[in-house]
């Protein structure tokens, strides 16, 4: 399958270990067959009271074969598993490298729990592809052919019987298993992904489910998903057990056939009786090497389904066309940058209208521009486009006169002071989260920044829980602003950075920020209209298009949309209790 191309390439890179494991497996298989055959021959020879040296040689051979089998089996396990884990490492790294550029769009198409199941469960599921799909047929054919050639020197008929058993083991039994396994193909992984997604959402939304009385309902859904997974696992296990039972049936049927045919040949004088036990033991042992063939179809389909799910995650056609320009340029971090947006449009997948519709904006270096407008009018999308987190469907964006398509995304990220609506915080301390950019800052620098964002009582060693669960929304925004203010660069992209702060705290924090960014280019997205008097330009956006643009005083004189928004905000403020 094309979905297994990544794994096949990884197998080629591990060809040395794979070759060594095949050699070890073949030697272990042949040594096992010869070991038990020699044991059977030794037992038969003792009946005829052979010379002592014959028994000594046969006994020594059995011991040496036992040691050889154990050593070669150890080598086979060592190299095969080392190759498998190395291949999984390469597949995991390759999958992750393809997944990262798809962010954040892939999170809009896939639930986070399902993605986690793919990254962990599906990648781990591919470990069976080499060990239980690609590897067993090679060993089975090599060991079977060698055993049949050896058996043919004693009896061609017995060799033909072993050939019949090999065909049944390699084709008939797996075919029967495959017919029954089609009904449960992929169900275990689908149910596991569904359960993982449901558990993730319950953990994330536990408080809301508790407050709205929906926790019991979600628990019932989890129990149903868990029951469905258990049922799918039972069906899959049943199919594997059926294959193993069929293999055991074929094994004993052929062994009884060798015994009966050998007795017939001995009775007619065409084969010496001393070889009968040897051939029966050889037949019994050679089928042990073929036991993996019974479950091969199940593991094959399981691996293919896992590979398909991984491929679906990373090879989904992009929502927006990729730029034909290969990004190779970097921004100048020493000077303030201009922002030029010309006729940019963007539409999310499944949306009936575009988030941005022929949006244009010109910001000279060192200017301050505020973008205001109702919710869901495309303001936040604009910042994501400037950061190359998304690709516009039409239009052109330029930073410092350079097209965003030509810029390395890391160059933009390293230059810009960015605060998004939702900022992530990692488990650790306040110091850890402030130093996330890896730059060197003294504790005095960090404490000074905390004071500027109105967190003077915070300690750098204060704990921060995962996703900042122990912080209020206002504290999260102030810490996000502190992280941005610690960075270098002369471009500021701020998306609702103070929406959870009170007016007094907001004014104090933003005063310090404006002082630091006095000579920089600053783009602010906001709903609140206070504090915009000193901005060079205010852009009013509605339904993805610019409807008004100008300075604060000019827009107030026009008495248009911005004027009405300001009047409504003022009335709302006056109506609040003092």
N, C-alpha and C positions, 0 to 999 in steps of 0.2 A: 504494500500500500504506500501511497505517496506520503501519508501521515507519518510513516516510520522512517522517512528519509533522514531526519536528524539523528535518530538512533543508529541507523546503518552507517552514517558517516562517523559516528562515535565508535562503532565497532571496528571500522577500518583503522582508526587511530590507535586502537588497543589490540592490533592484530598480533603482536608478539605474545602477549599474555594469552590471547585466545588460542594461538597455535600451540603454546605450551600446555594449556589445559586440555586441548584435543589429544595431544600426544600422551599426557598423563592419563586421561580417561580411557584411551585405547589400550595402553599398557595395563591399566588396572582391570579392564574388562577381560582381556585375553588372559592375564595372570589368574583371574578368578576362575575362568573356564578351565584352564589347564590345571589349576590347583584342585578343583573338585573332580576333574577327570582323573588326575593322577591318584587322588584318594580312592576313587572307585576302582581303578586298576590295581592299586595296592591291596585293597580288600580282596579282590578276585584272585590275585596272585598268591595270597596267603593260603588259599585252599589247596594249592598244588605244592606246598612246602618248598618254595624256591630256595636257592642258595642265600646265605646270610648277607652277602655283599649286595644282592639284588634288593633285599628289603632295606638295607642301609642307604643305598642310592635313592630308592623311592621315598623313603622317609625324609632324607635330607632335601630332596627336591620339593617335597610338600612344604617343609619349613621355609626354604628359600622363596618359594612362590608366595607363601603367606606374608613374608616380609616385603617382597617386591610389590605385592598387591596393596598392602597398607601404605607403603611409601609413595607409590604412584597415585593412589587415591588421595592422599594428603596433598600432593603436588597439584593434582587436578582441582581439588576444592580451593586450594590457595590461589591459583592463577585464575580460575574461572570467576571466583568471587571478587578478586581484586579487579579484574577486567570489568565486571558488572558494576561495582561501586564507582570505578573511574568513569564508566560510560554514563551512569546516573548523574555524576557530578557535572559532566560536560553538558548533558541534556538540561539539567536544572539551570546551569549558567546561561545556556543558549536561550532557553525559554524565558528566563528573567530578563535577559538583555533585549529580547523582542517585546516583552510586556511593558517595560518602562516607558518607551516612546509613545505608547498608546494611551498613557495616562494624561488627562483624567477621563477621556472619552470612554474607555473600557469600563470604568466604574458606573457609567450611565447605562451600559448594556448588560452588565453582569452584577449579580448580588455578591457582596464581599465574601460571604460564607462559601458561595459556589467557587469563587476564584481561589479561596484558600484550599478547598478540597482538590482543585485541579493542581495547584502548586505542590501540595503535599501528597495527597493520595494517588493522583494519576501519574505523577512522576515516579513515585515509589512502585506503582503497579508495573512500570516498564522493566523492572528488574527481572521479571519472569521471561522477558522476550528472548534473551540469550540463553539463560539457564534451562528453561523449560520449553522453548520453541525452536530456536536455531541450533542449539547444541545437541540435544538428544538424537535427532535423526542421523547426524554424522557419526556418532559413536555406535548407534545401533547397526547401521549398515556396515561399518568397518568390522565390528566384532562378529556380526552374523556371517558375513561373507568369509571371514577367516575361519570361523568354526565350521561352516559348511564345506569349505575346501578340505579342512582336516578330516571331517567326518566322511567325505567322499572317498578318502583313501582306504576306509574300512568298509563302507557300503554306500553306493550311489543312491540307493532307495532311501536310506535314512537321511542322506543329505537333501534329497528332494522333499522329504517330509519336513525337515527343518526350514527349507525354503518356503514351503506352504505356510508354516507357522509364522515366518517372518512377514510374508505378505498379509496374513490376517492381522498381525500385530501392528504393522505399519499403516495399513489402509482400511481394513474392515472395521476393527474396533474403534479407531479414531473417527471413522465416518459415522458409525452409529452414535457415538458420543456427540458429534457435531450436530446431527439431526435433532437430538434432544436438547442441546444447549442453545440452539437458536432462540428458543422461547424466552430464555433468561439472559440473553446477551446484553450486557451493559446495564442490566437492571440494578445490580448491586451498587455500581458506581453512581448511577443516577439517584438512587435512594439515599446513598451516603452523602452526595452533594446537596440533596434537598434537606436532609436532616441537619447538615452543617450550616446551611443558610438560615434555617429556622432558628437554630440555637444561637447563632450570631445575632440575629435581630432581637431575640428575646433578651439576650444579655445587654445589648445596647439600649433597648427601650424598656428595661425592667420597671423603672420608676413610672413611666407614662402608663404602662399596662396595669401597674398596681393602682395608680390614681384613678384610672378610668374603668376599673373593674374587669379588665379583659385578660388578666393573668391566667385564670382558670381555663379560659377558652384556648389560650395559646398552649397551656400545658397539655390539653387534650390533643391539639394538633401535633405537638411534639411526640406524644405517645403514639399517635397514628403513624407519623413518619418513622419512628423507631420500630414499630411493628412491621411496617412495610419493608424496612431494611432487613429485619430479622427473617421475614418470609423469603425475601429475595436471596439472602445468604443460605437459607435452608435448601432452596431449590437448586442453587449453584452447587452446594456441597453434595446434594443428591446425584447430580449429574457426574461429578467427579467420582463419587463412590461407585456409580454404575460402570464407569469406564474401568476402574480398578478391578471390579468384580469380573467384568468381561475378560480383562487381560489375564486374571488368575485362571479363569475357565479355559481359555485358549492354552495357557501354559501347561496345565495338568492334562489337557486333552492331547497335546502333542507329546508330552512325556509318556503318557500311557500308550500312545501310538508308537513311539520309539521302542518301548518295552515289548509291545506285542509284535511289531515288525521284526525286532531283533531276535525274539524267540523263534519266530517263523524261519528267519534266515539261518539261525543256528540249527534248527531241526532239519533243515535241508542241506546243511553242511557248507553253506556259502559264506559263513562268518564264524570266527572262533568265539566261543562262549565267554572267554576271559575279557572280551571287549564290551560286553553288554552293559555292565554296571558303569563303565567309563562313559559310554555314549548317553546313557540315561542321565548321569550326573552333568554331563556337558549340556544336554538339552535343558535341564532344569536351571542351570546357572546362566546360560546365555539369555534366557527370557527375563532374568532379573535386570539385565542391562536395558531391556526394552520396556520396563514398567512405566517410564516417563511418557511413552507414546500414547498411553491410554488417556492421559489428561492433557496432552498437547493441544487439541482443538480448543479446550476451555481457556487455557492460558493464552493461546494465540488470539482468540477473539477478545479476551479481556485486555490484552496489550494493544490490539488495534483500536479498541474503543477508547482506551486511555489516551493513545496517541491522537485519535480524532478529536477528543475534547480539548487537548492541548493545542492542536492546530486551529480549531475553531476560535480559540481565545486570542491567538496572536496573528492569524491570517485573515481575519474578518476585513473585508474591503473598507478602507478609510471613509469616514463620513464626508470628508472634504478632499478635494483633489490635492495631491502633494505638489509642492513647487518643483519645477524641473531644474531650478538653480541649486547647485551643491553649496551649502553654507560653508564658508571658509574665512569670513572676515570677523574682526573683533572691534568692539567699541573703544573709543578713547575715554578713559576714566578721569582724565585731568580737567576736562572742560565740560561745561553744561551742554546738554544735548537738545537739539530741536526734535519735535514730534510732528510728523506730517502724515495725516490719514486722508486718503483720497478715495471716495466712492466705495467704501468697504461694506460688504454685505456678508451676513452669516446666518445660517439656519440650522437649528438642532434637528437631529433625526427624529422623525415622527411628529414634528411640530407643523402646524398648518400655515404659520406665518414666520417670517425671518426675525431673528432677535435683533439684527442690525440691517438697515435698509439704506444703501447708498450713503453711508455716514462719512462726513468729511470734517476735518479739524486741522488747523495749523497752529502750532505752538512754537514760538521762537525760543532760542536758548535763554535760560534764566527766567522764564515767565512762570506765572502761576495761573492755572486754569481749573475751574470747578465745573463738574458735570452734575446736574441735578435733574430730577424727574421722578415720576411714579415708579413703584416697584415693577420689576419684570419688563423694563423698557430697553434692556440691553446694555446698561452701564457697566456691570461687572464683566460682561462678555468682552467688552473693549479692552480691559486690562489683560484678560487671558490671551487675547490676540496679540497684544504688544509683547507679552512674555513668551510667545510661541507655544503656549499650552494648547492652543487650538489654531486651526488654519482657516483663513477666510475663504468663503466661496467665490468672492470677487473683490476687486479693489487692491489697493497697495498701501502698506504701512512702512514708514521710514523713521529710523532713529539716527539722529546726527547726519542726516542726508543719505544714509545707507539703507537699502531695502531690508526689511526684517528677514526676507527669504535668504539673503546672502549672509546673514549674521549667524554665528554659532549661538545656539540657545544658551549655553553656559556663559557666554560673554555678556548677554543681557542680564542674566540672573546675578552674575557677580558684580554688575555695575549698579543695579537698581536697589533702592530702599523700598521694599514691598511689604504692604500689610493688606491681606485679603480679608474678606468678611469672616471666614472661618480659619483661624490659625490653629495649628496642631502643636501640642506640648507633649514632650516625652517624659516618661517616668524618670525621676532623678531629683535634682535640686534646682532652685532658681538659677544658681551659677551655671549649671549644666545647660539649661535652656537658653541662657543669655549668650553662652559661648558656642552656640550651635554652628556658627560659620567657621569655626576653627581658628579665628584670629586671636592674637595675644592681647589680653586686656588685664590690667591690674584690678585688684579688688576695689581700689579707690575709684577707678573709672566706672566700674559696675555700680557701685553705690551712688555715684554722682548721677548716673543715668536713671537709677531707680528714684532718686529724689526729683528729677525733672518730670518723671511720669507720675508723680504724686504717690509713690510707694516708699516713703522715707523710713517706715518702720519695718519693712521687709528685710529679712536676713538672707544672705546668699546661700546659706545652708538649709533654708526652709525646704521641706519636701514638696515635690510636685508629683501628683498621681498621673497615671496614664490618661492621656487626652485632657489633662488639667482638671480632673473631676473635683478636686478640692479647691478650685479657684472659682470666684464669681465671674460672670461675663465681663464686668468692668475691669477686673484684675487681669483677665486674659488679654483684653484689648490693650491695657497699659503695658503688659509684658511684651506683647507683640510689637508695640511702638518702640519699646526700649531696645528690642533686638534690631529693629530697623535703624534706630538712631546710632547704634554702635557700628554700623557698617560704613564703608567708604563708597564714594561715588557721588555723582551729581544729578541723579535722576530719581525722583520720588513718585511712586505709584501707590496711592492710598485708596482703599475701597471700604467705605463706612468704618473708619478706624475708631470712632468715638461714639457709635450709636448706643452703647450700653452705659455711657458715663453721664453723670449729671452735668448741668451747664457750667457750673463753677469749675469742676475738675477738668472738663473738656477745654475750657478757655485757658486754664493754666498749662495743661499739657501741650496744647497746640501752639501756645505762645513760644515755648521752648523749641518746639519742632520748627516753627517758622524762622526763628532766629538761626538755627543750624542750617536751614535750607534757604537762607536769604539770597544766595547767589546761584542756586540750583534750579533745575526745571522740575516743577511740581504739578502733578495731576491728581486732583482730589475728587472722589465720588462721594456724594453725601445726600442725605434727605433733609437734614437741618440746614436752614438758610442763614442762621446767624454766623457772624464772623467772616462773611464773604465780601465785605465792603472793600477790602484791600486787594482783592484778586484782580489780575489783569483782565481776565475774561471769565464769563459765566456762560455755560452752554446748557440749554434746556432741551432735554430729549424726551420724546414720547413715541412709543411703538417703534423704536429703533431708528428714528430719524430726528434730525435737528430741527426744532421749530422756532427757537430763539437763540440769539447769541449776542453778547456785548458785555460792557462793564456793568457793575452793580447800579450805578447811577443812571446809565442809559436805559437799562431794562426797567427800572422803576419809573422812569419818565414815559416809557412806552405804554405802561399800564396794560401789559399783555398777560401771558400765562404766568411768568415769573412774579409779576406784581400781585396777581391773584393768589399765588401760592404763599407769598410773603404775608399778605393781609390775613389769609386763613390761619397761618402759623401764629401771627400776632394775636388774633382773636382767641386762639386756643390757649396761648400762654396767659392771657389776661383772665381767662375763665378758671384757671387753676387756682386752688386756695393758696394763700400766702402763709 
